[in-house]
Amino acid sequence: MKKIVILGSTGSIGTNTLDIVAKFPEHFQVIGLTAGTNDEKLEEQLRVFKPAAVALSDKPAAARLRDRCGGASVNILSGPEGVARVAQLPEADLVISAIVGGAGLVPTLSAIRAGKPVALANKEPMVMAGKLMQEEARRHGVRIFPVDSEHSAIFQAMEGHRRQDILRLILTASGGPLWELSRQQMQHVKPEQALRHPNWKMGAKITIDSATLMNKGLEVVEARWLFDIPPAQIEVLIHRESIIHSLVEYCDGSVIAQLGLPDMRTPISYAMNYPERMPLEVPPLDLAGIGKLTFFRPDHERFPCLGLGYEALRIGGTMAATLNAANEVAVAAYLQEGIGFLDIADVIRTTMDAHAPRDVTTLEDALEADRWAREKAGMLVRTLVR
Ligand SMILES: NC(=O)c1ccc[n+]([C@@H]2O[C@H](COP(=O)([O-])OP(=O)(O)OC[C@H]3O[C@@H](n4cnc5c(N)ncnc54)[C@H](OP(=O)(O)O)[C@@H]3O)[C@@H](O)[C@H]2O)c1
């Protein structure tokens, strides 16, 4: 029986993870759950899964939950520090990192520093401080298992092979809901349209990142640190059907891919129960029924965010944390304040141009760059909204 903590249990990855736990109660026991503000959903989850501790980063939400569940035998913590404490529960065998955004950095790093293996969906911390996270994981003898479907595919395609034989990692990208549009058409895209992903049901932020292709830019940075592969060996391939989740090319001409229907439970369960596979009973992959799979080169003109990911890696240090923070601010402003779709890339680009990068040797280096970039991007957004 594996004792697990889920950071971000009320989100899309979090609820998929709990579906797996519910299907295999003899394999997993939930001992900790965390969320941001959604106390009602967290309450439903704690009544079903009966964890020892839960936390909400929003203190008023935690107070509401305490009012309703004070009698239950669960420790209800609050604030970012409460979330970090749940991430370090001494009894945990595995921490599922599924908070969205840079807010996941401190709790995920706390789990690593407490010696807990991590199943990592929350890509933004790896973007902000990937080198530091890997150093800390090595220091504490902790493994980080990828949950992102592309990184899980690469992880699976690397199993049993020598790293020095790898020529290229090829990350596939669906192209998102706006792949067919011109720049001019993109200018007028409203959030409802950008949120309509053709293949995946995900949280709002990652769905907008898929529409701008920033998600792939973030994933290139994530792959660089997860697999310790130089950026020049990481490529992106547009594959509209999301059946091939990524590929690894070896020096003898072999290209190994992982395929499957787009269902996050597959990579989540692999990370949760590595190296064993779980009988998920997902519908079979009917390739003859699908008929053909299509591939395109990425279009950097229409989707500049992908190139910004590579550029952040080339510049190095705090630039990737800056890219990530500016993206979070711009996406939130697009969803809530009505800046234009194309403004997202402009805000990130301008923020990066204004940043003087330095090395990320401590957590504080990454957090300081994150704070700086949020302020700078916030100022840019205000000029656009006015
Ligand atoms: N969804 C996917 O299929 C998918 C695939 C690959 C990778 N990922 C990655 O996985 C991560 C989660 O994505 P998602 O789609 O599951 O996001 P989501 O549905 O928006 O869920 C986010 C979770 O994080 C919590 N949260 C938000 N802000 C927080 C804060 N400041 N402090 C603590 N918790 C906070 C939310 O709590 P509330 O509900 O209370 O707001 C929720 O539990 C992202 O990094 C994403 O890029 C997702």
The ligand as a MOL file (V3000), in Angstrom:
LIG
                    3D

  0  0  0     0  0            999 V3000
M  V30 BEGIN CTAB
M  V30 COUNTS 48 52 0 0 0
M  V30 BEGIN ATOM
M  V30 1 N -4.5520 18.9200 -16.8990 0
M  V30 2 C -3.7440 18.1650 -17.6070 0
M  V30 3 O -4.1890 17.2690 -18.3340 0
M  V30 4 C -2.2530 18.3670 -17.5160 0
M  V30 5 C -1.4230 17.6390 -18.3570 0
M  V30 6 C -0.0340 17.7840 -18.2140 0
M  V30 7 C 0.4870 18.6410 -17.2720 0
M  V30 8 N -0.3600 19.3680 -16.4900 0 CHG=1
M  V30 9 C 0.2160 20.3020 -15.5080 0
M  V30 10 O -0.2820 19.9440 -14.2200 0
M  V30 11 C -0.4710 21.1130 -13.4200 0
M  V30 12 C -1.9340 21.1580 -12.9600 0
M  V30 13 O -2.7490 21.3390 -14.1150 0
M  V30 14 P -4.3260 21.1960 -14.0460 0
M  V30 15 O -4.8090 21.2580 -15.4450 0
M  V30 16 O -4.6880 20.0450 -13.1780 0 CHG=-1
M  V30 17 O -4.7050 22.5700 -13.3000 0
M  V30 18 P -6.0860 22.9690 -12.6010 0
M  V30 19 O -7.1830 22.0830 -13.0630 0
M  V30 20 O -6.2400 24.4300 -12.7740 0
M  V30 21 O -5.8080 22.6290 -11.0520 0
M  V30 22 C -4.8400 23.3200 -10.3410 0
M  V30 23 C -4.7710 22.8630 -8.9190 0
M  V30 24 O -3.8280 23.7050 -8.2210 0
M  V30 25 C -4.4890 24.3220 -7.1100 0
M  V30 26 N -3.9370 25.6620 -6.9330 0
M  V30 27 C -4.0840 26.7250 -7.7550 0
M  V30 28 N -3.4140 27.7920 -7.2780 0
M  V30 29 C -2.8320 27.3760 -6.1300 0
M  V30 30 C -2.0210 28.0300 -5.1550 0
M  V30 31 N -1.6670 29.3260 -5.2650 0
M  V30 32 N -1.5910 27.3080 -4.0990 0
M  V30 33 C -1.9390 26.0120 -3.9470 0
M  V30 34 N -2.7200 25.3490 -4.8330 0
M  V30 35 C -3.1560 26.0240 -5.9040 0
M  V30 36 C -5.9540 24.3560 -7.4930 0
M  V30 37 O -6.7770 24.5220 -6.3710 0
M  V30 38 P -8.2570 25.2110 -6.5080 0
M  V30 39 O -9.1180 24.1880 -7.1770 0
M  V30 40 O -8.6400 25.4570 -5.1130 0
M  V30 41 O -8.0680 26.4470 -7.3150 0
M  V30 42 C -6.0850 22.9850 -8.1480 0
M  V30 43 O -6.1540 21.9780 -7.1740 0
M  V30 44 C -0.0630 22.3010 -14.3010 0
M  V30 45 O 1.2570 22.6410 -14.0390 0
M  V30 46 C -0.1890 21.7630 -15.7150 0
M  V30 47 O 0.6990 22.3990 -16.6160 0
M  V30 48 C -1.6980 19.2450 -16.5890 0
M  V30 END ATOM
M  V30 BEGIN BOND
M  V30 1 1 1 2
M  V30 2 2 2 3
M  V30 3 1 2 4
M  V30 4 1 4 5
M  V30 5 2 4 48
M  V30 6 2 5 6
M  V30 7 1 6 7
M  V30 8 2 7 8
M  V30 9 1 8 9
M  V30 10 1 8 48
M  V30 11 1 9 10
M  V30 12 1 9 46
M  V30 13 1 10 11
M  V30 14 1 11 12
M  V30 15 1 11 44
M  V30 16 1 12 13
M  V30 17 1 13 14
M  V30 18 2 14 15
M  V30 19 1 14 16
M  V30 20 1 14 17
M  V30 21 1 17 18
M  V30 22 2 18 19
M  V30 23 1 18 20
M  V30 24 1 18 21
M  V30 25 1 21 22
M  V30 26 1 22 23
M  V30 27 1 23 24
M  V30 28 1 23 42
M  V30 29 1 24 25
M  V30 30 1 25 26
M  V30 31 1 25 36
M  V30 32 1 26 27
M  V30 33 1 26 35
M  V30 34 2 27 28
M  V30 35 1 28 29
M  V30 36 1 29 30
M  V30 37 2 29 35
M  V30 38 1 30 31
M  V30 39 2 30 32
M  V30 40 1 32 33
M  V30 41 2 33 34
M  V30 42 1 34 35
M  V30 43 1 36 37
M  V30 44 1 36 42
M  V30 45 1 37 38
M  V30 46 2 38 39
M  V30 47 1 38 40
M  V30 48 1 38 41
M  V30 49 1 42 43
M  V30 50 1 44 45
M  V30 51 1 44 46
M  V30 52 1 46 47
M  V30 END BOND
M  V30 END CTAB
M  END
